[in-house]
């Protein structure tokens, strides 16, 4: 992954920016850092992924980036829903289904493995 400190510095100094603006500002420095003969598209996509994975940055919509520290947790949640909405909701639903299935299985096993108090009393009487 490419170092995104150049993007952090640029956004810190100038405010929120579109990815294309960040890219135009940092690409010359990035090309100097890279000793391989990658095409710009490969380097650009690697850089985009690095920005996505860096916890200091947030994409706030319309391909615009800003420093995550400027936003409250509530604002970050709203932004994430706005930007990734359906994907997040789908993943959350799938997790809930998985969790519920596990819980149901565990409850069923407990009922089978654990005798009820009434069963214990009946056994003692016999």
VOPAGU-2260 file (C-alpha; in pm, 1 decimal, decimal comma):
REM VOPAGU-2260
SITE   aa  ch    i         X         Y         Z
SITE  UNK   A    0       0,0       0,0       0,0
SITE  UNK   A    1     112,9     349,8     -71,8
SITE  UNK   A    2     178,7     602,7     199,1
SITE  UNK   A    3    -115,9     843,4     226,8
SITE  UNK   A    4      63,7    1098,2     442,2
SITE  UNK   A    5      88,0    1324,4     136,9
SITE  UNK   A    6    -292,1    1321,6     111,2
SITE  UNK   A    7    -330,5    1382,9     484,9
SITE  UNK   A    8     -97,6    1684,2     466,6
SITE  UNK   A    9    -274,3    1823,1     158,5
SITE  UNK   A   10    -624,9    1787,7     306,1
SITE  UNK   A   11    -506,3    1926,4     640,4
SITE  UNK   A   12    -374,8    2240,0     469,6
SITE  UNK   A   13    -651,4    2293,8     215,3
SITE  UNK   A   14    -970,2    2127,1     351,6
SITE  UNK   A   15   -1187,2    1855,5     202,5
SITE  UNK   A   16   -1101,1    1760,8    -153,7
SITE  UNK   A   17   -1220,0    1537,7    -433,4
SITE  UNK   A   18   -1002,1    1234,0    -500,3
SITE  UNK   A   19    -900,2    1375,9    -839,7
SITE  UNK   A   20    -768,5    1691,5    -669,9
SITE  UNK   A   21    -576,4    1488,3    -411,6
SITE  UNK   A   22    -441,0    1264,8    -687,9
SITE  UNK   A   23    -325,2    1559,5    -899,7
SITE  UNK   A   24    -144,9    1703,6    -598,6
SITE  UNK   A   25      37,3    1385,3    -488,3
SITE  UNK   A   26      95,5    1183,2    -804,7
SITE  UNK   A   27     432,9    1335,5    -898,2
SITE  UNK   A   28     571,4    1259,3    -552,7
SITE  UNK   A   29     428,3     907,8    -565,8
SITE  UNK   A   30     582,5     837,6    -905,4
SITE  UNK   A   31     920,1     939,1    -763,2
SITE  UNK   A   32     872,6     697,8    -470,4
SITE  UNK   A   33     790,5     404,2    -692,9
SITE  UNK   A   34    1088,7     241,5    -860,6
SITE  UNK   A   35     883,3       4,4   -1077,5
SITE  UNK   A   36     731,8      75,2   -1416,2
SITE  UNK   A   37     367,6      55,6   -1314,9
SITE  UNK   A   38     107,1     226,6   -1524,4
SITE  UNK   A   39     -58,3     532,3   -1371,2
SITE  UNK   A   40    -389,1     346,2   -1343,7
SITE  UNK   A   41    -231,4      77,4   -1123,1
SITE  UNK   A   42     -60,7     333,8    -903,8
SITE  UNK   A   43    -379,8     540,4    -885,7
SITE  UNK   A   44    -591,4     241,2    -780,7
SITE  UNK   A   45    -332,6     138,8    -517,7
SITE  UNK   A   46    -335,4     493,3    -383,4
SITE  UNK   A   47    -718,1     499,7    -373,6
SITE  UNK   A   48    -721,5     173,4    -176,4
SITE  UNK   A   49    -462,5     315,5      62,5
SITE  UNK   A   50    -683,8     618,0     122,9
SITE  UNK   A   51    -987,6     392,8     180,2
SITE  UNK   A   52    -795,9     183,3     434,1
SITE  UNK   A   53    -642,8     472,5     625,4
SITE  UNK   A   54    -842,0     544,3     942,1
SITE  UNK   A   55    -750,7     913,8     934,8
SITE  UNK   A   56    -947,3     981,9     615,6
SITE  UNK   A   57   -1314,4     952,5     524,5
SITE  UNK   A   58   -1491,2     967,0     188,3
SITE  UNK   A   59   -1786,3    1198,3     250,7
SITE  UNK   A   60   -1961,9    1146,7     -83,3
SITE  UNK   A   61   -1926,0    1256,5    -444,9
SITE  UNK   A   62   -1567,9    1125,1    -438,3
SITE  UNK   A   63   -1481,3    1395,2    -181,6
SITE  UNK   A   64   -1239,4    1322,6     103,5
SITE  UNK   A   65   -1179,6    1487,6     439,1
SITE  UNK   A   66   -1005,3    1422,4     769,0
SITE  UNK   A   67   -1210,1    1180,9     980,3
SITE  UNK   A   68   -1113,6    1359,4    1301,6
SITE  UNK   A   69   -1331,1    1656,7    1205,6
SITE  UNK   A   70   -1648,7    1448,9    1243,5
SITE  UNK   A   71   -1835,8    1305,7    1541,4
SITE  UNK   A   72   -1912,7     933,2    1555,3
SITE  UNK   A   73   -2274,0    1009,9    1471,3
SITE  UNK   A   74   -2171,3    1213,2    1166,2
SITE  UNK   A   75   -1934,7     936,8    1054,0
SITE  UNK   A   76   -2215,5     682,1    1081,4
SITE  UNK   A   77   -2446,5     907,3     876,2
SITE  UNK   A   78   -2174,8     959,7     613,1
SITE  UNK   A   79   -2104,9     585,9     589,4
SITE  UNK   A   80   -2474,2     511,5     543,2
SITE  UNK   A   81   -2497,5     784,3     278,4
SITE  UNK   A   82   -2189,7     663,2      90,0
SITE  UNK   A   83   -2215,4     285,3     137,1
SITE  UNK   A   84   -2582,0     257,5     246,1
SITE  UNK   A   85   -2718,4     -57,9      87,2
SITE  UNK   A   86   -2392,8    -246,6     127,0
SITE  UNK   A   87   -2376,1    -173,4     501,8
SITE  UNK   A   88   -2744,1    -257,4     556,4
SITE  UNK   A   89   -2706,1    -588,1     369,4
SITE  UNK   A   90   -2397,2    -687,0     569,4
SITE  UNK   A   91   -2570,0    -592,7     896,8
SITE  UNK   A   92   -2875,0    -802,5     806,3
SITE  UNK   A   93   -2657,8   -1102,0     719,9
SITE  UNK   A   94   -2470,3   -1070,3    1050,0
SITE  UNK   A   95   -2796,6   -1053,3    1244,7
SITE  UNK   A   96   -2922,1   -1368,4    1074,5
SITE  UNK   A   97   -2597,9   -1549,3    1152,1
SITE  UNK   A   98   -2600,8   -1432,4    1512,7
SITE  UNK   A   99   -2963,5   -1534,6    1558,4
SITE  UNK   A  100   -2902,8   -1876,4    1407,3
SITE  UNK   A  101   -2612,9   -1933,1    1646,8
SITE  UNK   A  102   -2819,2   -1817,4    1941,1
SITE  UNK   A  103   -3107,5   -2044,8    1847,4
SITE  UNK   A  104   -2875,7   -2344,2    1807,5
SITE  UNK   A  105   -2711,1   -2275,9    2142,6
SITE  UNK   A  106   -3049,3   -2244,4    2317,1
SITE  UNK   A  107   -3172,1   -2568,4    2163,1
SITE  UNK   A  108   -2857,1   -2752,1    2274,5
SITE  UNK   A  109   -2895,3   -2620,1    2628,5
SITE  UNK   A  110   -3254,0   -2743,1    2645,1
SITE  UNK   A  111   -3151,6   -3089,7    2531,1
SITE  UNK   A  112   -2838,4   -3119,4    2746,1
SITE  UNK   A  113   -2976,3   -2963,5    3064,8
SITE  UNK   A  114   -3251,8   -3156,9    3241,0
SITE  UNK   A  115   -3531,0   -2946,1    3377,8
SITE  UNK   A  116   -3584,9   -2916,6    3752,2
SITE  UNK   A  117   -3906,2   -3118,2    3711,9
SITE  UNK   A  118   -3715,2   -3406,7    3553,1
SITE  UNK   A  119   -3470,0   -3408,2    3844,7
SITE  UNK   A  120   -3755,1   -3418,3    4101,4
SITE  UNK   A  121   -3926,6   -3704,7    3916,1
SITE  UNK   A  122   -3601,8   -3902,5    3908,6
SITE  UNK   A  123   -3548,6   -3849,4    4282,8
SITE  UNK   A  124   -3903,7   -3968,5    4361,5
SITE  UNK   A  125   -3855,0   -4287,2    4158,1
